[in-house]
């Protein structure tokens, strides 16, 4: 005899909430919502559909199929299709109870529940009878697994719990849960050896906040929060479900790098944080400015980052957008035409200053991709060489350009006089060096050079007048223009007086400028490699963000 094929019916996911509207419905699921409007009949129609999609769907569906008119049946089919498009339905075998979890998230709730039931978790702690180990074991059992085995592992630090089980491929997967008096964390699911290494590194990074107080138990609510979070991450890995720390769920997180749940006890709260310096493959460079800034945020994450995050703080944003951040050798201030570009300039310079502080050879030039790094490197190389064969450029070559005129005029108004400005062409190349009040810029046209030099000089004045005693300054250069212009088409009516249009023009000129400056300097670049233990976290973080660090041999940037 052959078994009859299993019949599946669409079922409403557990946890979906429905609110009737005057002429429609609003439905909310775990991570999606849907609003249907346009008919006063929708709330009544929902009563019929809810019976079909509910726990007793088989009997209700058969009765309803015999009673509804064709028009109603068509309306029900349309609403059902919209629910499926938004992930609010799941197909489930007739006659089987749809489990609340993982039914609310899994594409195949039955298969996920079977995987959980077959799992045999092992919970290890220095004290297997302690509150942390018991809390994690209870959370795993409530998630649908067999009762976990709780074992003693004297080598684990106090407050540390390791939970492991076999994943979908048959390989063991584990998470580490650390619960201290004031804070704690949950590692990303990984093989048991890596989970232990990650936990050790994170405990060292987070310091005393994640360590338990001698003789004091963590607050019960806080312990329950961490235990549940650890169990959820492990159970999702066992059942083949997306990890709660997936970057797709949170744009702050980095693809290819661990997401760590970090919790605080007072008040109880938990957030996923990107661990840019954690283990993982080298990321591809960011494709546009928005993605680059998300990675800058990861570098400056308050708990796991390697930098102080560049921020506007209380600095003025007009006429120049200003940001600042701390570095090992003093405050750094950066300015640009927009705050996002100022943050980018500050982040790259901050990495360089951090690497200079940890030593270990030549300090690299940092960019978000190879072109950006090379653009910054060749400009540094020109600024570090003596001027030979350079020719002065008349004011008429740049005065009519709207950006050059704007930034020169803004600087003059701030000074109360005409700025001290010189512009020179570099040999016979299409490359120009402008110097305004001591600030210098190298760009592909006289106007671009004047605009950038005046902007840099204005940045220094505004920072000084704002009361920030900055030890270092950074300003926008044309090296960032290709990234700023990527995926953004200026409006047809815009001219170079608009920043987007100007940056797109600068981006178009950047490749030829690179070639000209390389001819002038003979610059050779190689990929930077960390030479000291202190540099390795920065190397890992740059790799995790897809950023580029180049050694030029042209001296310290």
C-alpha positions, 0 to 999 in steps of 0.5 A: 500500500502507498501512503496517501499524500499529506494535504496542506492548507493555508493557516494564519500564523500564530501571533497575527493580530487583526484590527477591523477598520471602518472600511478595511482591516489592519493585520500585524505579524512578527515583522510585517503588517498589511492594511486592506481598505476599500470596502465596508464588507471586509470586516465581515469577510474576515470572519469567514476567512478567519474561520478557514485559516484558524485552528479548525480550518479543515472543518470550517473550510469544508462548510464555508466552501459549500455556502459561499457565493462565487463573488465572495469566494473570489474576494476570499481568494484575493485577500488570502493571496495578499496575506500570503504575499506578506508572510502572514500565512503558512501551509500546514498539514490538515489535522496537525496543531500549528505550534505557536513557535516556530509557527510564527516564523518558520516556512515549514513549522512542522519540520522546524518543530521536529528538528527542535524535538530531536535536539539534545541540548547540552548546557555547561557551566562552572556551577551547573546548579547555579541560576544562570545554567538553570535559566538557560536550560529552562528557556531551551526546554520551553522552546520545544527541545528535550530536557537539556543535559546540564553539566559541570565545566570547571574551566568556565568563568563565573556567570558564563554558560555554554549551550550547544546542540546539533544543527541542521547539518548534523554539526554542533552549534553553540552560543555563549551566555554571559550574565554579570551584575550589571551587564551581559552578552550572547554570542552569535551561534557558531561551532563550539570552539569559536563560541568559546573564543568569541566569549573570551574576547567579548568578556575582555572587550566589555570589561567588568560590566559583564562580570558577576559581582562576587556572592551576588546573583544577577537580577532575575528579570535580567537573567531571564532576558539573557537566558531567553535570548541565548536559547532563541539564538541556539534554537533558531540555529537548530531549526534552520531559522534566521538568526535574530541578529541577521543584518537583514533584520537590522541595518546597523549590523554587518553582513559577514561579521558577528552580531552580539546581543549586549544587555544592561541590567539597569534598566533591563534592555538588550540590543544587537551590536555589530562586532566589526573586529570579530571573526569573518571573511573580508567584506566587499567594499561598500557600494555607495555612501549610505552603505559606507556610513553604516560601516562607519557606524559599526567601526564606532559602535559604542560597545564593540567598535574600534573608534570614537564615532564621529558626531556633530555634537553641538558643533555648528552645521553652517556654513560647513557641516562639522563633526568631531571625535576622539583619537589617541593623540587628541580631538579630531574635527572634520568638515564638509559640504554635508554631515555625512561626508564630514563623518566619512572624512573623520572616520578615515583620518581617525583610523590612521591616527589610531594606527599611528598610535599603536605603531608597527611600521608605516602608517597606511592611508585608509579609504572605504574602497581602493579608489578612495584610498588611492585618491587620498594617498596621491593627494598626500604624496603631492602635498608632501613633495617640494614644488618644482615647475609649478605655474601660477593660475589666474583668478579668472580660471576659477572665480566664476565657478559657483562652488569656488566662489561660494566657499571663497566668499564664505571664508572671506566673510568669516575672516572679514577680509580677502583670504590669502589664496594661491593656485598653481598648476602642477607641471603640465598635468591637469592637476592644481594645488590651491592654498587658502589661509594655510589649508591646501587641496589638490584637485583636477581643476582650479575651481575644485582646488579652490573650493576644497582649500577654502572649505578646509580653511573655513573648517579650521576657523569654525572649529576654533571659534566653536571652542573645540581645541582640535589636535587634528583636522580633516576636510572633504576632498574629491577622493570621496566624490565617486562614493557620494555620487554613486547611485545618485543622479543630479536633477536635470535642472541642477547646476554645479552650484548644487552639491550633488551636481558638483560632486558628480562632476568631481567624480567624473574627473577623479580617475584622470586625476589619479593617473596624473598625480601618479605620474607626478609622484611615481607613487607605488602602493601596497596593501597594509598588513598589521605588524603589532598586536595592537593593530590587529583589531583595526585590521580585522575591523577594516576587513569586516567593513570592506575598507582599504588601507594602503602603504605608500612609502611617502611618509606619515599621512 
